[in-house]
Amino acid sequence: MMRKSWKLLALIADLSVFAALMLVACDSPRSENGDDYVPSDKDASAGLEYELSADETYYTLTGLGACLDKDIVIPTQIKNIPVKVIAKEAFLKCEDIETLYVPQSIVRINDAAFKSCSNLTRVIIANGVEKIPNDCFSGCDALKSISIPASVKEIGDSAFSETGFETFTVPDTVEKIGTYLFFRCSYLKSVQFSSRLAELPSNIFTQCPALTEFTVPDGITKIGSNAFFSSGLTTVTMADSVTEIGEYAFWLCENLRNVKLSKNLTEIPQYTFSDCTNLTAIEIPDNVTFIGKSAFSDCANLTAIEIPDKVTSIENRAFYSCKNLKTVNIPKNTTRLGDSAFASCDNLQSVTFADANGWEVWSLSGTYLKKSFTADELSDTENAAATLREYSNEWKKRG
């Protein structure tokens, strides 16, 4: 009986320890690699530098000071006065730091606080701060793991540019993210975004070579300028919530082959797909009315394009030097073909004008009429292609 009692007591003790661990785990921030870590102030790094506020109610952490730790633990308080702020550039270029713990007492981190900490690999931020500021971890090229708490509502410009992440999750509490957020993140393959975001800001994925496939989440209404400039994209799928694409959004995505655009787009702005040399085909949505300057210029492998009926203007150099473009249609509602819109399309063989009446070619400056065409001249598709190749100045339709 005594042996059974001891076994029962041991089992109860084990269960109690397990329950306590579970409670700690539930209250702990979780990093992207699944580890939990909540140190106490007795573990705090010694030698860090602080500055007391003018009203003596809180401390600001200002720098590394004499601290030699590779694993930085910021305390919650010093002599019962809380540590609330991390100063601008407090740990700038502190190359020996490897891990970082930011406690829940911290309510504000200032710009570039940990910029260019080149050996920093892991960060845990406890619940407290509402913003990851501009350039906060920019240039931390070894950083691959971070825990961002539910208190964060905003992530600033370039906060994670030139970091080592392969995957990244933007917490669902985040309502705004900044420009250049993942600029030159060489290893980044995927990002899960907060459902509260309405925009992918400009240059967010510029020069991210490992990002090969991307689906724009439902709820995003705008893709900013240069958003994917010179990235490694081969495939992009766009939710129909997207109504606007910024200029140069997919410029120089040389590996891009498969594109599904939102059906609610009304414009393809300038240089959107310029120099996408592996793009062979793309379906332009029916609601598009405007194709901007150089929108598809130098898409060397594009073989055919179907211009939607609502398009009224195809701007300068829109399809310039699409060397393998063979067939094009010009809809009835189109009244302008900008200067060199189809210039250097050396293999253009067939152009179909839905309405061949009233077309004229004007000089580059638009000051004088170079030639008027009859409907008969443009009704033959092969002749129309040859004419469009020959006369590369601005085409206008008499109204």
TAFENTA-V495883 format. One record per helix or strand of 3 or more residues. SS is the DSSP state (~ for helix, > for strand). FROM is the first residue (numbers start at 1). LEN is the number of residues. Records with the same first field share a line. If there is no record, write none. Layout:
BEGIN
SS: FROM-LEN / FROM-LEN
END
This chain:
BEGIN
~: 2-26 / 41-3 / 375-5 / 381-10
>: 49-4 / 59-5 / 71-3 / 81-6 / 99-4 / 122-4 / 145-3 / 167-3 / 190-3 / 213-4 / 235-4 / 258-3 / 327-4 / 350-4 / 359-4 / 369-4 / 394-4
END
